[in-house]
Structure formats: structure tokens, C-alpha cells
């Protein structure tokens, strides 16, 4: 028999698994260093679509697609979200294999705070003083990194903007998580297949014929390693409080940062530490505000009857 405690535990494990896999992604994509980045992305999209769309069709038929198609606004918003997640994946994989793992981690550290700003600007949400302080600290950290390096951390900014806007659209579109992923895959799979076919026709492709069976297997499995954390997250986020999800989401960028510095030995100077430190301080303030808000909400709930 499934109990609420059992559901909570399963949700916690599934959500943690999703963020751990996302955090370890740089190690996986670096195994494909011999494959051009945009071909990795094309194969990732194609094999993710095979898994997601094939699984949905097998388990549910095509009713899920007809249901979304029946509301054109929802359908085309998912088309827009597919462009955003495709751009996010493209920038991320290129950055990892170009040696910018530390900066990609910065993007996902910034993302929760950018999502808060988007909530204020688009959804009319209101922030408390601690949340505004967290946003200010993050902005100061980005400004410091820009001033020190002489350029904006555009990879981090691009990743946070594309994923932040993606999250906003998925919040606006009322659709079950896996169904939404299936529709997004259908939008992306055509261009990805076309690009992969063009590449195999003498333009740098080497699937089956040139990259070796090891790389071919990793490209096919990219669909699995992309879909599994998305499904685990969709399962887990419905079973645990959002305040817990908010804290768990820092597992991913923390692992990415540690991999970039300790495993891949990317340079990380004291000046960068100051900028990252300001952003980390903002995240601590942000998490504290979230925990306090959750505690206040629980305190307002009626006491259980004996």
C-alpha cells in the first residue's frame, strides 16, 4: 500500500536522481569530444524523441497529441519552448566540449534567481526583501565577473535566460510534463534529423561509418540519459514541496562546478571566486527566504484532529 510518506520518499529520491544526473552531464558529453558539438545535439534530440514519443505512443496511443493539438495556443507555446530548450542544449554541449564547464555551472546557479525576476516581470509576482537582496547579490556577482574578465559571462547568461524562459513557458502551458516533452520532441526532431542526414552526406558526419562503435553507442544512449532525468524530475516534483525542490536544484550546478575545477582542471582564479561567492551568497539568502516562507505556510495550516 502506498502511503504519503512513501510517496514523499520516492519523490525525494527521483528528484535528487534527476539533479545528480544533470550535474554529472559534463563527464558524459566530454566522452564525445571527437564528435562535433552540433551533431551531438542532433543525435541527442533524435534519440530522445524516439524514446519519449515512442514510449507515449506505445503506452497511450496518440490521444496525448490530439489533446494538445486541440488547443492551438498550447500547441504553439510548446513549439516555442522547444526552441528554447534546443538552444539551451546546444549552448550547453558546445560550452562543455569547448572547456567552459565552470561557466556553465554559473549559468545554472543564476537561473533560479532569474526565474524569480521573470515571475515578477511577467506573472506579477511579488518579492520580499530577502529575495530582492538575493537578486541584487547575484547581479553584483555577474557585474564583478564582467569587469574582471573584460567580457560578460555570455555562456552563463545565455544558459540562464534560455532555461529561465523555458521554465516560464512550461509554467504557463497547462499540460502533463511527459506529454509536453513529447510534443517538444516532435517539434525538434525534424530539423535534427535533417541536419544529421546532411552531415552524413559528406559534411563531417561519422555515425556508424567513422566515429567508432563506442561513440555511436554513446550518441544513442544520449536519448536515455536526456530523458531519464526529465522523467524522474516530472515524477518527483509532484510529490515533494517546491521549497525542497528549490534546495535540491543546486546539486546540479555544484557538481558541474566541482567537475570543471577538480576533474577537468579548468582555471579558476581568486577574482572569479569573488564573483561566484557573491552569487552563492545570493543563493543562500534566496534559499533562506524560501525555507522561511514554507515554514510560515505550514504554521497557518489547521492542526490535525486526533
BAFI-3210 file (N, C-alpha, C; in Angstrom, 3 decimals, decimal comma, padded with zeros to 6 digits):
// residues 306
n [1|2|3|4|5|6|7|8|9|10|11|12|13|14|15|16|17|18|19|20|21|22|23|24|25|26|27|28|29|30|31|32|33|34|35|36|37|38|39|40|41|42|43|44|45|46|47|48|49|50|51|52|53|54|55|56|57|58|59|60|61|62|63|64|65|66|67|68|69|70|71|72|73|74|75|76|77|78|79|80|81|82|83|84|85|86|87|88|89|90|91|92|93|94|95|96|97|98|99|100|101|102|103|104|105|106|107|108|109|110|111|112|113|114|115|116|117|118|119|120|121|122|123|124|125|126|127|128|129|130|131|132|133|134|135|136|137|138|139|140|141|142|143|144|145|146|147|148|149|150|151|152|153|154|155|156|157|158|159|160|161|162|163|164|165|166|167|168|169|170|171|172|173|174|175|176|177|178|179|180|181|182|183|184|185|186|187|188|189|190|191|192|193|194|195|196|197|198|199|200|201|202|203|204|205|206|207|208|209|210|211|212|213|214|215|216|217|218|219|220|221|222|223|224|225|226|227|228|229|230|231|232|233|234|235|236|237|238|239|240|241|242|243|244|245|246|247|248|249|250|251|252|253|254|255|256|257|258|259|260|261|262|263|264|265|266|267|268|269|270|271|272|273|274|275|276|277|278|279|280|281|282|283|284|285|286|287|288|289|290|291|292|293|294|295|296|297|298|299|300|301|302|303|304|305|306]
n.u [000,846|000,569|001,749|001,463|004,001|005,641|005,298|006,397|009,064|009,819|009,468|011,404|013,761|013,639|013,727|016,186|017,863|017,490|018,706|021,321|022,131|021,971|023,986|026,244|026,467|028,548|030,742|029,788|029,274|031,827|033,031|032,367|034,029|035,261|033,264|031,547|030,055|027,424|026,422|026,296|024,217|022,140|021,842|021,215|018,682|017,232|017,345|016,256|013,676|012,826|012,688|010,908|008,574|008,030|007,610|005,357|003,478|003,294|002,314|000,082|-001,162|-002,133|-003,587|-002,701|-001,331|-003,353|-004,925|-003,376|-003,076|-005,642|-005,890|-004,752|-003,166|-001,774|-000,377|001,348|002,779|004,271|005,819|007,399|008,687|010,167|012,079|013,534|014,551|016,021|017,944|019,165|020,258|022,023|023,871|024,885|026,133|028,028|029,582|030,545|032,211|033,987|035,492|034,381|033,122|032,949|031,828|029,356|028,210|027,874|025,807|023,606|023,538|022,737|020,236|017,872|017,453|017,061|014,674|012,969|012,954|011,741|009,256|008,295|008,309|006,684|004,581|003,584|004,280|005,225|008,062|009,841|011,900|014,273|014,433|014,777|017,254|018,787|018,668|019,961|022,557|023,355|023,311|025,323|027,473|027,642|028,227|030,725|032,267|032,121|033,483|036,038|036,919|036,665|034,681|031,236|029,899|028,854|028,079|027,071|025,008|023,456|022,650|021,163|019,120|017,805|016,944|015,492|013,396|012,283|011,320|009,406|007,523|006,694|005,431|003,271|001,883|-000,595|-000,146|000,485|003,623|005,336|003,934|004,150|006,924|007,051|005,670|007,352|009,610|008,722|008,571|011,291|012,575|012,462|014,111|016,527|016,962|017,204|019,535|021,410|021,314|022,219|024,843|025,894|026,096|028,639|029,507|030,970|029,870|029,852|028,562|028,175|029,880|032,309|033,051|033,407|032,314|031,989|031,558|029,250|027,452|027,321|026,100|023,551|022,666|022,493|019,928|018,600|019,935|019,205|016,411|015,741|016,417|014,622|012,130|012,278|012,414|009,937|008,263|009,080|008,778|006,121|005,562|006,883|007,445|007,678|009,560|011,507|012,342|013,465|015,783|017,133|017,797|020,270|022,124|022,867|024,360|026,397|027,767|028,595|030,309|032,329|033,295|034,310|036,416|037,939|038,152|038,324|040,124|039,873|040,783|040,536|040,396|041,265|039,844|037,577|036,476|035,521|033,336|031,727|031,321|029,692|027,374|026,780|026,296|023,960|022,290|022,172|020,807|018,445|017,540|017,165|015,070|013,087|012,794|011,881|009,437|008,079|007,908|006,256|003,930|003,266|002,756|000,352|-001,457|-004,300|-004,360|-003,887|-006,678|-007,274]
n.v [-001,209|002,206|004,950|008,397|009,131|007,281|008,037|010,611|009,992|008,528|010,545|012,374|010,899|010,482|013,115|014,005|012,189|013,094|015,663|014,966|013,443|015,436|017,069|015,516|015,463|016,874|015,067|012,996|014,194|014,985|012,599|012,357|013,947|013,790|014,040|016,428|019,242|020,148|018,003|016,149|017,297|017,071|014,274|013,761|014,966|013,467|010,774|011,104|011,830|009,471|007,780|009,153|009,895|007,451|005,867|007,158|006,796|004,025|003,445|005,098|005,452|007,807|009,762|011,674|013,520|014,482|015,693|017,894|019,227|020,056|022,453|025,152|027,358|026,288|024,261|025,680|027,241|025,256|024,660|026,972|026,678|024,428|025,451|027,040|025,175|023,629|025,501|025,934|023,374|023,197|025,328|024,543|021,969|022,619|024,445|022,841|020,978|022,729|023,515|025,054|024,430|025,372|027,907|027,157|026,022|028,299|029,539|027,918|028,277|030,927|030,775|030,110|032,561|034,298|033,250|034,063|036,827|036,883|035,929|038,113|040,113|039,104|037,511|038,988|038,494|038,991|040,065|039,449|041,273|039,811|038,204|040,133|041,078|038,795|038,653|041,067|040,579|038,498|039,854|041,706|039,957|038,947|041,352|041,904|039,723|040,293|042,751|041,993|040,103|041,436|040,918|040,024|037,194|035,393|032,822|031,713|033,570|033,215|030,516|030,674|032,478|031,189|028,794|029,813|031,224|029,049|027,564|029,397|029,428|026,751|026,795|028,385|026,877|024,612|021,449|017,963|016,814|014,859|014,534|017,123|017,167|015,215|016,464|018,683|017,278|016,337|018,724|019,370|017,194|016,949|019,092|018,281|015,671|016,276|017,845|015,980|014,080|015,615|016,133|013,541|013,173|013,716|015,970|016,133|014,206|011,034|008,842|005,453|004,947|006,289|007,318|005,315|002,435|002,872|005,669|005,847|004,287|005,826|008,120|007,156|006,353|008,839|009,740|008,320|009,152|011,779|011,757|010,293|011,802|013,944|012,684|011,561|013,896|015,071|013,186|013,297|016,004|016,427|015,242|016,197|019,094|022,370|024,001|022,233|021,213|023,552|023,761|021,390|021,819|022,991|021,008|020,110|022,315|022,589|020,118|020,250|022,460|021,501|019,360|020,759|022,266|020,456|017,978|018,372|020,360|023,125|026,600|028,604|031,493|033,733|036,097|035,246|033,698|035,585|036,714|034,405|033,856|035,973|035,382|032,841|033,611|035,076|032,960|031,517|033,353|033,457|030,771|030,676|032,505|031,075|028,780|029,971|031,033|028,667|027,552|029,420|029,041|026,423|026,816|028,084|026,191|024,201|022,473|018,900|016,747|014,612]
n.w [000,000|-000,870|000,880|002,088|003,162|001,914|-000,768|-000,640|-000,014|-002,303|-004,216|-003,367|-003,763|-006,557|-007,575|-006,575|-007,908|-010,552|-010,500|-009,810|-012,034|-014,029|-013,009|-013,441|-016,150|-017,681|-017,682|-019,251|-021,794|-022,443|-023,088|-025,697|-027,177|-029,659|-031,493|-033,461|-031,838|-032,559|-033,874|-031,845|-030,412|-032,303|-032,480|-029,828|-029,635|-031,548|-030,593|-028,075|-028,807|-030,051|-027,831|-026,037|-027,577|-028,789|-026,498|-025,346|-027,410|-027,424|-024,865|-024,525|-026,949|-029,497|-028,361|-026,532|-028,114|-029,804|-027,896|-027,058|-029,512|-029,901|-028,619|-029,949|-029,023|-026,821|-028,102|-029,875|-028,095|-026,850|-029,017|-029,091|-026,612|-027,207|-028,966|-027,212|-025,300|-027,023|-027,885|-025,420|-024,822|-026,990|-026,613|-024,146|-024,540|-026,480|-024,974|-022,851|-024,201|-025,255|-023,169|-021,045|-018,596|-015,952|-016,312|-017,362|-015,115|-013,586|-014,981|-014,315|-011,612|-011,507|-012,659|-010,933|-009,635|-011,758|-012,681|-010,656|-011,090|-013,627|-012,894|-011,462|-013,451|-015,540|-014,538|-012,501|-009,866|-006,415|-004,550|-001,506|000,892|001,394|-000,893|-002,917|-002,081|-002,580|-005,404|-006,003|-005,016|-006,733|-009,205|-008,708|-008,495|-011,149|-012,468|-011,349|-012,322|-015,044|-015,159|-014,255|-016,156|-018,503|-020,254|-020,628|-018,869|-021,105|-021,819|-019,442|-018,974|-021,285|-020,986|-018,593|-019,304|-021,497|-020,268|-018,151|-019,460|-020,760|-018,558|-017,673|-019,796|-019,741|-017,328|-017,903|-019,760|-019,530|-019,198|-018,974|-017,721|-019,099|-021,461|-022,511|-022,989|-024,957|-027,109|-027,528|-028,388|-030,856|-032,300|-032,462|-033,660|-036,477|-037,751|-036,497|-037,476|-040,201|-040,206|-039,222|-041,290|-043,451|-042,549|-042,557|-045,229|-046,335|-044,868|-042,480|-040,821|-039,049|-038,100|-037,403|-039,603|-039,106|-036,486|-034,673|-032,765|-030,046|-029,664|-031,227|-029,737|-027,398|-028,417|-029,130|-026,601|-025,507|-025,791|-023,798|-021,424|-021,476|-021,356|-019,027|-016,556|-016,933|-016,862|-014,297|-012,782|-013,430|-012,248|-009,552|-008,698|-008,328|-005,952|-003,758|-001,631|-003,178|-002,015|-001,171|-003,628|-004,585|-003,034|-003,679|-006,347|-006,547|-006,522|-009,082|-010,541|-008,633|-008,691|-011,369|-011,273|-009,510|-011,025|-013,236|-012,058|-010,403|-011,750|-014,596|-014,555|-015,148|-015,363|-012,422|-010,967|-008,205|-008,491|-009,874|-007,898|-006,103|-007,554|-007,965|-005,279|-004,424|-005,874|-004,823|-002,205|-002,627|-003,367|-000,977|000,638|-000,843|-000,628|002,132|002,427|001,073|002,705|005,052|004,143|003,520|006,075|007,351|005,878|006,599|009,289|009,235|008,584|009,543|012,667|012,888|013,462|016,288]
ca.u [000,000|001,352|001,411|002,055|005,432|006,295|005,278|007,364|010,411|010,072|009,620|012,701|014,804|013,567|014,176|017,632|018,489|017,481|019,711|022,653|022,446|022,281|025,272|027,321|026,429|029,807|031,583|029,244|029,479|033,269|033,378|032,063|034,817|035,634|032,091|031,191|029,043|026,067|025,957|025,895|022,896|021,177|021,596|020,526|017,273|016,615|017,166|015,289|012,345|012,497|012,317|009,739|007,391|007,746|007,033|003,997|002,613|003,106|001,537|-001,154|-001,630|-001,848|-004,555|-001,992|-001,015|-004,618|-005,381|-002,609|-003,386|-006,990|-005,751|-003,630|-002,254|-000,921|000,495|002,403|003,654|005,220|006,786|008,347|009,518|011,131|013,186|014,334|015,314|017,007|019,035|019,866|021,064|023,095|024,890|025,488|027,056|029,178|030,411|031,230|033,286|034,953|036,259|033,769|032,200|032,753|030,877|028,013|027,669|027,441|024,501|022,551|023,433|021,988|018,895|016,741|017,223|016,464|013,283|012,247|012,778|010,736|007,973|007,869|008,091|005,672|003,438|003,115|004,572|005,869|009,208|010,157|013,193|015,361|014,529|015,410|018,673|019,420|018,804|020,987|023,870|023,682|023,630|026,641|028,453|027,797|028,921|032,126|032,904|032,234|034,540|037,328|037,349|036,558|033,532|030,148|029,878|027,715|027,606|026,216|023,806|022,640|022,038|020,146|017,985|017,036|016,264|014,507|012,231|011,672|010,541|008,249|006,521|006,130|004,522|002,070|001,186|-001,170|-000,032|001,230|005,040|005,896|003,242|004,801|008,232|006,819|005,334|008,583|010,476|008,223|008,976|012,738|013,178|012,598|015,372|017,681|017,170|017,675|020,930|022,223|021,398|023,113|026,209|026,347|026,303|029,923|029,709|031,508|029,230|030,611|027,787|028,346|030,981|033,564|033,393|033,639|031,095|031,862|030,894|027,895|026,633|027,106|025,130|022,228|022,312|022,216|018,480|018,212|020,440|018,474|015,006|015,565|016,280|013,409|011,006|012,431|012,058|008,489|007,652|009,403|008,370|004,705|005,413|007,587|007,193|008,539|010,689|012,535|012,869|014,313|017,084|017,788|018,245|021,668|023,002|023,384|025,469|027,508|028,547|029,245|031,422|033,398|033,883|035,110|037,629|038,735|038,359|038,777|041,217|039,699|041,319|039,570|041,227|040,686|038,855|036,343|035,911|034,746|032,069|030,941|030,956|028,530|026,209|026,467|025,665|022,594|021,531|021,925|019,729|017,241|017,091|016,673|013,746|012,165|012,539|011,033|008,090|007,452|007,592|005,081|002,762|002,900|002,222|-001,030|-002,336|-005,004|-003,778|-004,619|-007,565|-006,846]
ca.v [000,000|003,436|005,942|009,708|009,128|006,518|008,900|011,686|009,432|008,241|011,826|012,942|010,116|010,725|014,486|014,029|011,476|013,969|016,721|014,348|013,124|016,696|017,552|014,689|015,542|017,223|013,885|012,220|014,868|015,014|011,331|012,514|015,096|013,625|014,304|017,859|019,537|020,264|016,659|015,558|017,843|016,481|012,892|013,806|015,266|012,362|009,580|011,464|011,767|008,055|007,227|009,815|009,770|006,023|005,395|007,696|006,148|002,636|003,355|005,884|005,724|009,176|010,670|012,771|014,532|015,096|016,556|019,150|019,864|020,628|023,821|025,663|028,201|025,408|023,549|026,541|027,616|024,155|024,850|027,994|026,113|023,502|026,270|027,491|024,077|023,252|026,474|025,681|022,167|023,468|026,149|023,791|020,934|023,300|025,032|021,761|020,408|023,792|023,780|026,116|023,784|026,246|028,964|026,573|025,886|029,633|029,782|027,225|028,925|032,173|030,511|030,269|033,970|034,880|032,800|034,936|038,113|036,672|035,831|039,478|040,905|038,549|036,948|039,914|038,003|039,978|039,547|040,013|041,960|038,844|037,780|041,229|041,080|037,685|039,067|042,128|039,942|037,786|040,856|042,246|038,931|038,945|042,599|041,733|038,811|041,020|043,755|041,338|039,407|042,320|040,498|039,416|035,715|035,237|031,435|031,589|034,387|032,556|029,314|031,032|033,108|030,204|027,857|030,567|031,437|027,733|027,259|030,295|028,960|025,485|027,135|028,963|025,863|023,575|020,158|016,994|017,026|013,970|014,883|018,322|016,781|014,510|017,443|019,415|016,404|016,313|019,979|019,431|016,032|017,150|019,782|017,497|014,594|016,875|018,242|014,769|013,483|016,483|015,909|012,227|013,221|014,340|017,254|015,976|013,136|009,787|007,851|004,082|004,802|006,988|007,690|004,125|001,931|003,454|006,959|005,604|003,829|006,970|009,011|006,553|006,407|010,227|009,865|007,786|009,999|013,042|011,573|009,738|012,824|014,734|011,892|011,466|015,201|015,233|012,306|013,705|017,359|016,390|014,505|016,874|020,546|023,164|024,526|021,188|021,234|024,741|023,485|020,302|022,228|023,430|019,846|020,055|023,233|022,337|019,017|020,737|023,321|020,654|018,621|021,694|022,698|019,371|016,868|018,859|021,311|024,437|027,660|029,279|032,454|034,352|037,094|034,514|033,237|036,700|036,786|033,229|033,981|036,867|034,657|031,814|034,300|035,352|031,719|031,201|034,258|033,017|029,523|031,021|033,107|030,007|027,947|030,753|031,109|027,355|027,373|030,249|028,408|025,270|027,263|028,559|025,055|023,774|021,313|017,676|016,282|013,301]
ca.w [000,000|-000,962|001,896|001,789|003,484|000,850|-001,947|-000,410|-000,130|-003,722|-004,903|-002,987|-004,439|-008,000|-007,852|-006,323|-009,025|-011,728|-010,378|-009,824|-013,438|-014,708|-012,535|-013,994|-017,603|-018,361|-017,869|-020,371|-023,075|-022,754|-023,729|-027,116|-027,608|-031,065|-032,332|-033,465|-030,821|-033,081|-034,205|-030,566|-030,107|-033,232|-032,063|-028,540|-029,900|-032,285|-029,765|-027,026|-029,423|-030,228|-026,524|-025,457|-028,439|-028,918|-025,241|-025,217|-028,395|-027,017|-023,624|-024,548|-028,298|-029,939|-027,755|-025,876|-029,127|-030,226|-026,806|-027,115|-030,794|-029,815|-028,117|-030,740|-028,241|-026,038|-029,040|-030,408|-026,986|-026,712|-030,095|-028,637|-025,544|-027,825|-029,474|-026,077|-024,715|-028,034|-027,793|-024,162|-025,005|-027,958|-025,971|-023,049|-025,024|-027,091|-023,918|-022,123|-025,005|-025,555|-021,957|-020,231|-017,663|-014,791|-016,664|-017,469|-013,753|-013,184|-015,582|-013,586|-010,301|-011,700|-013,178|-010,004|-009,345|-012,962|-012,710|-009,737|-011,778|-014,672|-012,211|-011,146|-014,663|-016,432|-013,827|-011,470|-008,522|-005,545|-003,818|-000,206|000,957|001,259|-002,290|-003,664|-001,709|-003,294|-006,803|-006,056|-004,834|-007,969|-010,225|-008,367|-008,854|-012,607|-012,818|-010,957|-013,279|-016,306|-015,029|-014,098|-017,373|-019,659|-021,081|-019,863|-018,923|-022,001|-021,801|-018,258|-019,174|-022,305|-020,411|-017,598|-019,982|-022,269|-019,372|-017,391|-020,325|-020,961|-017,360|-017,640|-020,752|-019,262|-016,235|-018,495|-020,542|-018,661|-019,861|-018,184|-018,001|-020,123|-022,708|-023,026|-023,521|-026,214|-028,152|-027,815|-029,178|-032,228|-032,937|-032,677|-034,299|-037,920|-038,050|-036,034|-038,453|-041,448|-040,030|-039,121|-042,625|-044,236|-042,072|-043,000|-046,678|-046,650|-044,211|-041,130|-040,067|-038,970|-037,347|-037,917|-040,558|-038,856|-035,120|-033,866|-032,117|-028,712|-029,811|-031,733|-028,610|-026,507|-029,055|-028,988|-025,183|-025,139|-025,650|-022,489|-020,337|-021,526|-020,982|-017,676|-015,516|-017,154|-016,359|-012,839|-012,227|-013,565|-011,238|-008,187|-008,328|-007,944|-004,700|-002,670|-001,649|-004,062|-001,234|-001,196|-004,996|-004,695|-002,428|-004,410|-007,680|-006,531|-006,659|-010,447|-010,816|-007,712|-009,263|-012,591|-010,864|-008,965|-012,145|-014,024|-011,361|-009,824|-012,675|-015,898|-014,271|-015,769|-014,488|-011,547|-010,252|-007,000|-008,916|-010,167|-006,625|-005,541|-008,273|-007,604|-003,869|-004,334|-006,373|-003,831|-001,062|-003,040|-003,324|000,436|001,065|-001,551|-000,014|003,470|002,255|000,708|003,882|005,960|003,578|003,681|007,497|007,650|005,267|007,428|010,572|009,040|008,339|010,754|013,365|012,610|014,528|016,796]
c.u [000,875|000,850|001,981|003,550|006,219|006,377|006,315|008,786|010,764|010,281|010,963|013,839|014,823|014,103|015,679|018,380|018,570|018,583|021,133|023,060|022,786|023,636|026,452|027,392|027,766|030,713|031,102|029,560|030,953|033,744|033,184|032,852|035,201|034,486|031,786|029,989|027,625|025,526|025,599|024,472|021,841|020,832|020,874|019,026|016,579|016,343|016,274|013,865|011,902|011,998|011,007|008,479|007,015|007,101|005,613|003,032|002,307|002,161|000,171|-001,780|-001,268|-002,840|-003,907|-001,682|-002,277|-005,137|-004,671|-002,963|-004,752|-006,980|-004,543|-002,645|-001,283|000,089|001,666|003,308|004,673|006,242|007,833|009,256|010,533|012,326|014,115|015,164|016,349|018,206|019,853|020,769|022,263|024,230|025,626|026,511|028,259|030,126|031,189|032,419|034,280|035,726|035,715|032,769|031,916|031,734|029,470|027,393|027,170|026,056|023,379|022,483|022,578|020,517|017,757|016,408|016,632|014,995|012,410|011,955|011,720|009,338|007,413|007,466|006,903|004,408|002,902|003,338|005,303|006,976|009,323|011,534|014,367|015,535|015,148|016,896|019,415|019,655|019,905|022,385|024,298|024,061|025,000|027,735|028,702|028,545|030,402|032,867|033,094|033,379|035,924|037,832|037,311|035,450|032,465|030,255|028,703|027,202|026,648|024,915|022,877|021,938|020,917|018,923|017,145|016,292|015,216|013,242|011,512|010,792|009,293|007,145|005,882|005,207|003,197|001,227|000,700|-001,169|000,800|002,682|005,562|005,227|003,878|006,158|008,087|006,509|006,575|009,525|010,031|008,593|010,459|013,273|013,366|013,888|016,605|017,995|017,740|019,150|021,835|022,395|022,332|024,575|026,749|026,621|027,550|030,189|030,091|030,872|030,071|029,888|027,822|029,609|032,303|033,962|033,686|032,398|030,897|031,134|029,463|026,966|026,331|026,080|023,711|021,758|022,057|020,723|018,002|018,661|019,799|017,060|014,840|015,485|015,045|012,182|011,064|012,030|010,547|007,744|007,848|008,825|006,901|004,501|006,144|007,313|008,158|009,717|011,834|013,172|013,831|015,689|017,846|018,373|019,693|022,647|023,666|024,545|026,640|028,390|029,273|030,467|032,599|034,079|034,787|036,428|038,527|039,048|038,944|039,845|041,091|040,216|040,206|040,366|040,490|039,620|037,529|035,659|035,075|033,372|031,159|030,460|029,750|027,258|025,798|025,813|024,213|021,723|021,220|020,777|018,404|016,667|016,519|015,279|012,705|011,798|011,632|009,598|007,357|007,056|006,357|003,810|002,310|002,273|000,778|-002,005|-003,048|-004,349|-004,586|-005,499|-007,150|-007,787]
c.v [001,252|004,448|007,291|009,761|008,393|007,350|010,013|011,159|009,127|009,528|012,464|012,225|010,409|012,110|014,615|013,341|012,364|015,010|016,160|014,010|014,393|017,243|016,793|014,750|015,927|016,023|013,069|012,887|014,943|013,696|011,395|013,667|015,015|013,977|015,798|018,133|019,554|018,922|015,888|016,006|017,207|015,055|012,857|014,036|014,066|011,178|009,860|011,365|010,326|007,467|007,822|009,591|008,303|005,468|005,870|007,003|004,711|002,531|004,027|006,027|007,149|010,185|011,868|013,890|015,237|016,059|017,905|019,915|020,542|022,053|024,455|026,511|027,346|024,694|024,427|027,105|026,513|024,180|025,877|027,447|025,126|024,263|026,683|026,355|023,565|024,187|026,253|024,463|022,448|024,250|025,358|022,774|021,562|023,818|023,964|021,258|021,450|024,195|024,880|025,550|024,682|027,336|028,409|026,405|027,229|029,938|029,135|027,644|030,192|031,895|030,655|031,728|034,685|034,485|033,653|036,276|037,990|036,557|037,198|040,228|040,416|038,126|037,853|039,419|039,087|039,311|040,222|040,649|041,004|038,396|038,863|041,319|039,981|038,051|040,117|041,540|039,205|038,764|041,466|041,251|038,880|040,194|042,502|040,840|039,478|042,005|043,110|040,714|040,283|041,923|039,932|037,903|035,243|033,802|031,241|032,352|033,729|031,321|029,675|031,652|032,071|029,244|028,566|030,816|030,123|027,373|028,122|029,804|027,666|025,702|027,665|027,936|024,764|022,260|019,240|016,971|016,164|014,223|016,118|018,024|016,058|015,461|018,265|018,585|016,353|017,586|019,964|018,343|016,222|017,875|018,985|016,366|015,141|017,252|017,017|014,113|014,295|016,248|014,567|012,190|014,035|015,666|017,069|014,902|011,876|008,711|006,517|003,953|005,413|007,216|006,504|003,732|002,533|004,787|006,797|005,186|004,974|007,937|008,458|006,644|007,833|010,472|009,401|008,730|011,387|012,880|011,129|010,830|013,694|014,002|011,787|012,776|015,408|014,381|012,877|015,034|017,408|015,774|015,127|018,366|021,274|023,759|023,522|021,115|022,404|024,540|022,414|020,765|022,707|022,255|019,845|021,003|023,045|021,210|019,466|021,588|022,483|019,847|019,534|022,027|021,518|018,249|017,345|019,940|022,623|025,520|028,327|030,191|033,030|035,380|036,427|034,069|034,335|036,778|035,622|033,336|034,883|036,151|033,559|032,435|034,633|034,107|031,294|032,055|033,812|031,744|029,787|031,617|032,041|029,127|028,680|030,826|029,786|027,116|028,186|029,612|027,208|025,689|027,723|027,414|024,670|022,540|020,066|017,269|014,892|012,208]
c.w [000,000|000,059|001,496|002,077|002,406|-000,431|-001,829|-000,580|-001,578|-004,516|-004,624|-003,713|-005,939|-008,355|-007,632|-007,451|-010,255|-011,641|-010,356|-011,258|-014,200|-014,278|-013,115|-015,519|-018,252|-018,606|-019,062|-021,699|-023,442|-023,353|-025,239|-027,729|-029,090|-032,019|-032,307|-032,564|-031,384|-033,573|-032,941|-030,232|-031,009|-032,809|-030,715|-028,749|-030,550|-031,365|-028,562|-027,564|-029,624|-028,915|-026,009|-026,293|-028,612|-027,662|-025,040|-026,177|-027,985|-025,829|-023,728|-025,929|-028,692|-029,375|-027,091|-026,864|-029,602|-029,161|-026,829|-028,384|-030,762|-029,278|-028,812|-029,934|-027,443|-026,932|-029,487|-029,303|-026,708|-027,851|-029,726|-027,541|-026,109|-028,406|-028,340|-025,486|-025,714|-028,016|-026,524|-024,278|-025,912|-027,318|-024,897|-023,556|-025,704|-026,004|-023,159|-022,922|-025,496|-024,293|-021,072|-019,222|-016,460|-015,110|-016,876|-016,087|-013,237|-013,734|-014,796|-012,120|-010,403|-011,987|-012,165|-009,710|-010,556|-013,063|-011,796|-010,410|-012,878|-014,061|-011,870|-012,410|-015,481|-015,686|-012,721|-010,053|-007,721|-004,747|-002,459|-000,216|000,795|-000,184|-003,165|-003,345|-002,453|-004,758|-006,944|-005,917|-006,093|-009,077|-009,978|-008,731|-010,345|-013,062|-012,492|-011,955|-014,630|-016,261|-014,968|-015,398|-018,609|-020,619|-020,170|-019,935|-019,774|-022,049|-020,632|-018,437|-020,198|-021,771|-019,438|-018,256|-020,724|-021,344|-018,528|-018,191|-020,618|-019,765|-017,268|-018,576|-020,278|-018,066|-016,783|-019,253|-019,605|-019,429|-018,970|-018,665|-019,139|-021,474|-023,339|-023,636|-024,851|-027,354|-028,524|-028,672|-030,635|-032,984|-033,314|-033,582|-035,804|-038,301|-037,630|-037,004|-039,762|-041,335|-039,962|-040,491|-043,519|-043,844|-042,561|-044,501|-047,020|-045,993|-042,730|-040,294|-040,054|-038,197|-038,083|-038,762|-040,119|-037,415|-034,220|-033,081|-030,734|-028,751|-030,308|-030,595|-027,657|-027,096|-028,932|-027,538|-024,712|-025,008|-024,294|-021,378|-020,352|-020,987|-019,534|-016,606|-015,687|-016,606|-014,840|-012,170|-012,270|-012,535|-009,838|-007,771|-007,904|-006,558|-003,516|-002,747|-002,572|-003,315|-001,202|-002,584|-005,166|-004,106|-003,215|-005,740|-007,707|-006,601|-008,031|-010,700|-009,864|-008,244|-010,530|-012,252|-010,362|-010,065|-012,971|-013,373|-010,981|-010,815|-013,997|-015,789|-015,035|-014,822|-013,683|-010,615|-009,051|-007,374|-009,256|-008,880|-005,971|-006,205|-007,945|-006,163|-003,671|-004,797|-005,392|-002,603|-001,382|-002,983|-001,886|000,969|000,450|-000,918|001,374|003,397|001,918|001,885|004,860|005,449|003,741|005,135|007,889|007,090|006,096|008,730|010,460|008,787|009,636|011,360|013,067|013,783|014,981|016,323]
res [x|x|x|x|x|x|x|x|x|x|x|x|x|x|x|x|x|x|x|x|x|x|x|x|x|x|x|x|x|x|x|x|x|x|x|x|x|x|x|x|x|x|x|x|x|x|x|x|x|x|x|x|x|x|x|x|x|x|x|x|x|x|x|x|x|x|x|x|x|x|x|x|x|x|x|x|x|x|x|x|x|x|x|x|x|x|x|x|x|x|x|x|x|x|x|x|x|x|x|x|x|x|x|x|x|x|x|x|x|x|x|x|x|x|x|x|x|x|x|x|x|x|x|x|x|x|x|x|x|x|x|x|x|x|x|x|x|x|x|x|x|x|x|x|x|x|x|x|x|x|x|x|x|x|x|x|x|x|x|x|x|x|x|x|x|x|x|x|x|x|x|x|x|x|x|x|x|x|x|x|x|x|x|x|x|x|x|x|x|x|x|x|x|x|x|x|x|x|x|x|x|x|x|x|x|x|x|x|x|x|x|x|x|x|x|x|x|x|x|x|x|x|x|x|x|x|x|x|x|x|x|x|x|x|x|x|x|x|x|x|x|x|x|x|x|x|x|x|x|x|x|x|x|x|x|x|x|x|x|x|x|x|x|x|x|x|x|x|x|x|x|x|x|x|x|x|x|x|x|x|x|x|x|x|x|x|x|x|x|x|x|x|x|x|x|x|x|x|x|x|x|x|x|x|x|x]
***
